Amino acid sequence: MIVVHHLNNSKSQRILWLLEELSLDYEIRGYKRLASGMAPPEMQNIHPLGKAPIVELDGVVMAESGSVVQYVLERYGNGRLMPDRNSPSYPKYLELLHYAEGSMSPPVIMVLLGNLMKVDNPAFKGMTENMARTHLGFVDSLLESEDYLIGREFTAADLQITFILQIAAGQGLLDARPRLREYIARMESRPAYQRALEKGGPFDVSFHR
């Protein structure tokens, strides 16, 4: 049994989506954010970081979405949602799979936190928004001639990056990027994404901007 410790409005939504794309059986154990927006402390009883996602797989507890996605695909994917390892597309896929959290997420999250905390510092706002624009421009360029990030097929890289784009959209960072907004709409229209929403509950990463 795969167990997803699912925090509302969090990266664990990626894992539900992934498992639905693969038609795998799993159990959801749900948690709600505190009034502060933080995860409840009982999640630390499952993994010391107390963050989402936390997933139990093969008797192992994992807490990083990129590594969880990669492990699930290696263990249960049977070649789905990723290019063949010998394909020239595989290195780019692997790069983008981990780019979502490694490089793209931090500046977008900094913009989000600045807005939530009402940071009134022009230098901070200018720096964070400029960094975020750089990454959004990069992803935008990957979609100039394709519907997906890796050629013409949906992969787990799309799944990983969509979450960051949803946060960016919630902060108004995509107002001038129709291609990225259309891309999000395509991803959210996927049947597996819709099933994940039905099982995981309401999902909103605008955080009441």
Secondary structure, DSSP 8 states (H G I E B T S, - for coil): -EEEEEETTSTHHHHHHHHHHTT--EEEEEE---TTS---GGGGGTSTT--S-EEEETTEEE--HHHHHHHHHHHH-TTTTS--TTSTTHHHHHHHHHHIIIIIHHHHHHHHHHHHTT---HHHHHHHHHHHHHHHHHHHHHTSS-SSSSTTS--HHHHHHHHHHHHHHHTTTTTT-HHHHHHHHHHHTSHHHHHHHHHH-----STT-
